[in-house]
Amino acid sequence: MTRLSAPLALACLLVTSVGCRSRITGNEGNFQFSYVADDRVTDFNKPIAIGASLDIEVTDVGQLRPVTLSAAESDDTAVLEVTGFAGSSVTVHGVADGEPLLTVTGTTASGEDLSDSVNLLVRAPEVLRLAHTCSTTGTAAYITSQRVYVPFEMERANGQPVIGYGLYPATPSDAAGLTLDAAASNQQFMAFDTGAVAATLTLDSDIDDTSLSVQLVDQGAIDGVEQPIAFVVEDIDVGDVNAFYVRPTTGGTTICQADIEKTLQSDTPTVCDVRERNEAEDGGAEVHEFGWFEIEGLAAGTCTYTVTFPGGAAGAGTSAQFSYQIEP
């Protein structure tokens, strides 16, 4: 039997959900401090970026139950500010280069009033890495008037990750083409709204020479369908249901995150059923792709199916036929 594959560590990539956490026991041994992380999870003391914020969770070291915080302070507010705390979470904000000490006081679930502290780092990012979710070439297309997500990483010159949210050091060459939504962005993705007019622009780093090429197109510019990506281990057997996703293209360029209508047709209905699937289901890194579908093996043979983007080819529709073998 086949299984849905997990090509990337889903739990650590979905930083907006539970995700993976970097953890450390405090200097006094009373509390554990942690935060959601997608880089070097085992290293707690990655530097917070100057201009960025970080939410730190505090639990007791025994049962790892939340601590109700009553106080939180930085020993050097010129380097690190405490911008708020509630429940078991404290939010800090990097201000300047330094090595501040964060001290918190709180009540454990068993009723003990305790304090603890943790050493932090604040540094300016020196390297910005930008990427497209659907391309490794530095060039990709997006549909006009949609929400899109651009992966990014901040680092020091030595390659050490620099963390935090709220600092998004990249500027589009055409402000009307990409509009940042800082409230929807996080430590892994910058969220942009694409403009209403087709255009070609760049997204340029504010801290180094990194740049992404961005092409904005409307649906009518779709003229191709990329080979679907299969989440299949070994093969599809009769009775299996496996996930796929598919993306449109324009002029040979992949269109990322196209939230548009598509239709699916099994051309061999006795061999396979081809149907829509909820986007991002079991999708790993492809959480922002919308072209999800699934194939169910009904009988041994060649499953042939057609994918159509009705809005393509100036409204005439763009189609392509694909096949996948169904094993007994």
N, C-alpha and C positions, 0 to 999 in steps of 0.2 A: 504493500500500500504506500501511497505517497503522502507527504506532509507539506504544509505550507512552510516555506523556508523563512529564516530570519537572517538576512544577509548582514545586518548591522545590529548592534546591541540596542534593541528597541527601548528597554527600560531606561537606559542612560541618554538616549537621544531625545526622548519626549520630556524635555526639561520643564514644560508647562504642566506636567502631571506629577506623579509621585517621584519618578526618576531615580537616579542614583545620588547619593549624598557624600560629600567629604566630611569627615568627622574627626574630632580630637577631644581628649579629656582635658579639662581646664587645669590651670596651674595648681589649684588647691585640691584637686581630685574630687570635687563635689558634683560638678555638672559636666555634661557632654555638650559640646557646641558642634553644630552641623549646618550645612547649606546645600541646596541643590546644585549639582555639578555635572558637566559633560566633558571636562578636561581633567586628566590626571586625578582621578577621583580619590586615590589613596593619599594625595598630597593636600592637606588642609590649608597650609599657609601659602597659597598662591596669592600674589598681590592683588588688591582691589585697585581698579583704575582710578586715577584722579578724575573726578567728575562723575563717577559711577556709584551706584548704591548696591547694597547686598543685604538680604534678609537672612538672619542667623537664628536658628532654632535652638532652644535650650531645654535639655532633659536631665533628669537625675542619672547618675552613672550606674545605679543598680538595676532598676527595672526599665530604664530608658523611658520613663513616663514624663509628660510635659511638666515643666516648672512654671508656676504663675509668677511672672516677674513683677517686682515692685520698684526696681531702680535699675538704671543702666547708664554708664558714663564712660567717656574716653578720657585718658590721662593727658591728651594733647589735642584739643579741639581745632588747633590750626592745621592738624594733619588728618584727623578723623572726627567726624561729627556723628553723634547719635541723633537721628532724626525722628525716632519714635520707637515705642515698644508697646506691645499688647499681648496678653496671654503669655505664651512661651516664646514669642518671636520678637527680636530686636532688629531694627533697620539702621544700618550705618552708611555713611557717605564719605567717600574719599575726597580730601581737600588738597593735600600737598604730599610730596614725597616724605616718607618717614616710617617709623616702626612703633605705632601706638599700642597701648594696652587697653583692652575693653574689659570693664568690670561690671558684673551684674549681681543683683540680689533678688532672691525669689523664694517662694514657698513650694516645697515638694508635695507630691500627692499624699504623702504620709503626714504632712503638716509641719515639717521642719523648715525653719527659716535659715537659709544658708546663702553664702556668697561665693563667687568664683571669678576667675579672670582668664583671658586668653590673649596671647600676643598676635597681632595682625601686621600686615605689610600694606603700604600704599605706594604705588609707582605709576608713572605715566606710561601708557602703551607707546611702543616705538614701531611696531609692525602691525598692519591690518591685513587680514586675509579675507577676500571676498570670493564668492562662488555663486554659480547658478545651480539650482537643484536638479537640472536635467542635462547639464553639459559640463564637460571638463575643459573646454576650449577658451573660456572667458567670453564667449559670445552666445547669446540665446535670445529668443523672442518671447513676448508676452502679449496677451490680448488687452486691448484698450478698455478702460473703465472697469478694472477689476482690482481686487486686493491680491498682492503677491508678496512672497517672502524670500529674502535674500540671506543665505547663510553667511555668517561672519565670525571671525576669531580675532581677538586682540592678543598681542604678545610683546614681550621685551625683545631687544635685539639678540639676546642669547637663546631665544626660543621658548622661554618660560611663559606659560599662559598668564594673561592679565584678565581679571574677571569683574563681574558686576553688570548691572543693567542701568539704562538711562543715559549711557554715553554711546552715541552712534556716529563715529567720526568719518562720515562719507557724505559727499555732496553731489547731487545729480547735475549734469551740465545743462539740463533743461528743467527748471523748477516746475513747469507745468506738466512735464512728462512723468515725474515720480514725486509723490508727496509722502514724506515720512509720517507714520503714525507712531509716535514714541510710546504712547500708552499701550499699544498692542505689541510692541517689540519686546524682546527678552535677551537672554545671554547667548542665544544661538541664532536667532533670526532677526533681521530688520524687516519691519512691515511697511510696505509702500502701497499707495493707491496709484494706479496708472492713469495717465491722462486720457482724454476722450479723443485725441487726434493721433493718428499714426505718425510715428517719428523715430528717428535714430539718435541715440544719445549715449552718454557714458555715466557711470557712477564712479566717482573718484574719491580716493582716500584723502582725508585731511591731514594724515600724519606721515605718509610715505608716498611712493609713486604707484601704488596699486590702483588698478582701474578695471571695471567691467564694461563690456559693450552690451547695450540693450537696444533691441528693436521692438517697437510697439506697432502692432498690426490689428486690424479688425478681422472679424471672422471671415469676411469675403476673401481675404488674402490666403486662406488655407488652401494649399494645393497638393498636399500629400498626407499620408498616414504612416507613422513610424511602426516598425516591427514591434508588436506587443511584447512587453516584458513579462515573463512567466515566473510565478513563485511556485516552482515545481521541483521536487527532489526525485531524481531518477526518471519518472514517467507519470502519466495519468492512467490509472487503471479504471476498468468499468466500476461504477459506483463512487468514484472519487469526485470531489469538487475542489477545484484549484483556482487560486486568484491570479488575475492578470491586470495589467493596466496598459493603456495605449495613449499616445500623444500625437497631435497634429503637427505638421511641418509647413513652413513657407519658404520657398526657394531653397530647399535643402536644409534650412535651419530649424532646429527643434523649438516648439513653442511650449514653454514651461507652464505648469499650473493652469491650464486652460479650463476654466469653469464654464463650459459650453455644452450644448446639446450634442449627444451622439446616439446613434442607433446601432443595434446589433442584430444580426440574422444568422441563424445556423443554416448553412446550405446543405447540411447532411443531418436532418433532424432525427433520423433513426440511430445515428452514431453518437450525437452529442447535443446537449442543450447549452446555449450560450445566453447569458442574461446579465443584467446590471448587478453591481455589488456596491455596498456602501464604501465611499472613498476612505482610504487610510486603514481599512480593516486588515490587520495583520501586515501592514505595509512597511514597518521599519522606518527608514529614513524618508520614504516617499509620502509622508503624512500630508503634504500640501498638493499632491497630485489628485486630479478629479476623474481621470479616465478609467476608473476601475470597472472590471467585469469579472465573471467567473464562468468556467466551463465544467460541466458535469459529464463524465463519461457514461454513455448509455449502452454502447455495444462496441466490440473491438473493430477497429478500422481507422480510416483517416477522417478526422473531424475537420471540415472545411466551413469557414464562417466569414462574414463580411462586416467590416466596421465602416460606418458612414458618419461624417460630420456634415449635417444638413446645411449649415451656414457657410460652408466652404465654397470655393469657386464662384464667388460673387452671388451666392444664394442658390446655385444649382446643385450644390452638394459635392463633397469629395469622399470617395470610397476606395477601399482596398480589401482584397481577399487574402486570408491567411489560413494555415492548416496546422493541425497538431495531431499526433498519432495517439489513439486510445488503445491501450494494451488490455488483454483479457483479464 
